[in-house]
Amino acid sequence: MPNGTRRNVIVTGASGFIGRKLTCALLASPDYADCNLTLIDILPPPFEADDRTRIIVGDLADAAVLDRVFDTPADLVFHLGGILGGAAEANPALARRVNVDATLDMLDRLRLAGNRPRVVFASSIAVFGLGQTDPVDDHTIPYPAMVYGAHKRMVEIAIEQMSARGWIDGMALRLPGIVARRDADQKLKSAFINSLFHDYAASRAIELPVSPQGTTWLISTEACVDAFLHAGRVPADLLGKQRAFTLPAQWVCFSDLITGLARHFPESRATVTFSPNEDLDRQFARQPMLATPLADGLGFRHDGDIATLISQALKS
């Protein structure tokens, strides 16, 4: 295929765990065989530049870096880069510069290009804050309690407004808990959920800071990457005014998850005790039922059941 007919795909946050997995999936998928990829992050992505990939190391808050990234109009942008939860709370000025200001600058570049690219933004269930309605659904009003969730909501609004005006063709996917990274940052308050899978496989003693009846929303890394790939393919005429929505996820009880792990690892000698921490239990184990008819209707899917969730999560 002549180079002039190839689509230009941008992946921000390409060095992150999901960014790396997404890049590999894009390169392997026949649906994206006609695409050249520009990979951007502040650390070098673990890929070699070749005839399909271009690597840019730099900060999206730097205008010169944006000049390089968008020197050719983008057809599709997966925007995964950002300052995450605890780090955003600890340094809100930095988080605003990266999560809001740099993102709005990037969206403005896309507007000025004039070709209405598809933009897939990695939002988060952090937009809902605590004390959500039961169930949470497509009409639940977001009331973010933390800096990270507030910044995600700000960008969701920008994406919906710019899509309504025809400047971009955007979609903000609210990601639930994604499992199970072996190398999850232990500074993250939710790290214990990722560690649980691998600690159980390794027959370790596990102390969970939540109640056994606690409930949370989970998808595997595999299902998350599949959702991004699907988002890049959804026909524009299927999208309405609401461009920010929660991905389908399993509503999982921690005691059921432990039972599933015991079935998956019958030889494991792991022991599990529950020592609820009020703060962590409130944040990660009191999530109500979830209804996602908008995403369901667009063809997004979660892993299916707990056994498949565990199997898929451990592929990561």
FENQUI-V425009 format. One record per residue. SS is DSSP state (H for helix, E for strand, C for the rest). PHI is phi in whole degrees, -180 to 180 (999 if undefined). NEAR is the number of other C-alpha atoms within 8 Angstrom. Layout:
SS	PHI	NEAR
SS	PHI	NEAR
This chain:
C	999	5
C	-58	5
H	-59	5
H	-66	4
H	-101	7
C	-80	10
E	-80	10
E	-103	13
E	-114	13
E	-108	14
E	-122	15
E	-92	13
C	67	14
C	-70	15
C	-88	12
C	-72	8
H	-60	6
H	-69	9
H	-60	13
H	-65	12
H	-63	9
H	-65	11
H	-60	10
H	-60	8
H	-67	10
H	-62	10
H	-67	8
H	-91	8
C	-80	8
H	-64	5
H	-68	5
H	-118	9
C	-67	9
C	-93	9
E	-113	10
E	-100	12
E	-113	11
E	-107	13
E	-108	14
E	-129	17
E	-166	16
C	-78	8
C	-115	7
C	-63	10
C	-63	11
C	-80	6
C	-134	5
C	-90	6
C	-65	8
C	-148	6
C	-73	6
C	-113	8
E	-122	11
E	-124	11
E	-113	12
E	-125	12
E	-101	9
C	171	10
C	-101	8
C	-64	12
C	-77	10
C	-93	9
H	-59	7
H	-66	6
H	-68	12
H	-59	11
H	-58	8
H	-69	8
H	-63	11
C	-111	9
C	-70	6
C	-124	6
C	-55	9
C	-87	12
C	-94	11
E	-151	13
E	-126	13
E	-103	13
E	-102	12
C	-109	11
C	-69	10
C	166	8
C	-94	11
C	-83	7
H	-38	11
H	-63	10
H	-66	9
H	-66	13
H	-66	11
H	-75	6
C	-139	8
H	-63	9
H	-68	6
H	-64	9
H	-61	15
H	-64	10
H	-61	10
H	-89	13
H	-75	13
H	-111	13
H	-61	10
H	-65	12
H	-67	11
H	-65	10
H	-62	8
H	-63	10
H	-62	8
H	-69	8
H	-60	9
H	-66	15
H	-62	11
H	-67	6
H	-66	8
C	79	7
C	-110	10
C	50	12
C	-75	12
E	-74	12
E	-123	12
E	-113	15
E	-104	11
E	-81	11
E	-89	11
E	-155	12
H	-66	11
H	-62	12
H	-65	13
H	-82	12
C	70	13
C	-102	9
C	67	4
C	-71	11
C	-66	7
C	-127	7
C	-82	9
E	-84	12
C	-143	10
C	-68	10
C	-106	5
C	-66	8
C	-79	5
C	-71	8
C	-131	8
C	-61	13
C	-100	11
C	-114	10
H	-56	11
H	-58	14
H	-65	16
H	-63	12
H	-65	11
H	-62	14
H	-66	12
H	-58	9
H	-71	11
H	-55	12
H	-62	8
H	-62	9
H	-65	13
H	-68	14
H	-67	8
H	-71	12
H	-71	11
H	-63	8
C	-87	7
C	79	8
C	-81	12
C	-138	15
E	-119	12
E	-102	14
E	-151	13
E	-112	13
E	-94	13
E	-80	12
E	-82	12
C	-83	12
E	-64	8
E	-114	10
E	-127	11
C	-140	15
C	-72	8
C	-67	8
C	-103	4
C	-57	10
C	-62	6
C	-70	7
C	-77	6
C	-74	9
C	-63	8
C	-89	8
H	-60	11
H	-63	9
H	-70	9
H	-65	13
H	-62	12
H	-52	9
H	-61	12
H	-77	11
H	-67	12
H	-66	16
H	-62	10
C	-91	8
C	61	10
C	-89	10
E	-80	9
E	-122	11
E	-119	8
E	-96	11
C	-87	10
C	-135	14
C	-85	12
C	-63	8
C	-86	7
C	-62	13
E	-126	13
E	-147	15
E	-104	12
E	-134	12
E	-136	16
E	-81	14
H	-58	13
H	-60	10
H	-67	12
H	-64	11
H	-64	12
H	-59	8
H	-65	11
H	-65	11
H	-59	11
H	-65	10
H	-60	9
C	-72	9
C	-107	6
C	-60	8
C	-60	6
H	-60	6
H	-74	5
H	-89	7
C	-92	8
C	-101	6
C	-75	6
C	-81	7
C	-107	12
E	-111	10
E	-154	12
E	-85	14
C	-71	14
C	-59	12
C	-147	12
E	-81	13
E	-88	11
E	-111	11
E	-87	11
H	-60	12
H	-65	9
H	-68	8
H	-65	10
H	-64	8
H	-61	8
H	-64	11
H	-66	11
H	-63	9
H	-72	7
H	-73	9
C	-122	9
C	-63	6
C	-90	4
C	-67	10
C	-105	7
C	-62	12
E	-118	9
E	-126	8
E	-121	7
E	-114	10
C	-130	9
C	-58	10
C	-102	8
H	-55	7
H	-65	6
H	-70	13
H	-63	14
H	-66	9
H	-78	9
H	-122	11
C	-135	12
E	-131	10
C	-81	11
C	-74	12
C	-60	8
E	-123	12
C	-121	9
C	-130	12
H	-62	8
H	-64	8
H	-66	13
H	-59	10
H	-66	7
C	-88	8
C	97	7
C	-78	11
C	-141	12
C	-93	10
C	-70	13
C	117	8
C	-153	7
H	-65	11
H	-60	8
H	-71	9
H	-56	12
H	-63	13
H	-61	9
H	-67	13
H	-63	13
H	-76	9
C	-65	6
C	-77	9
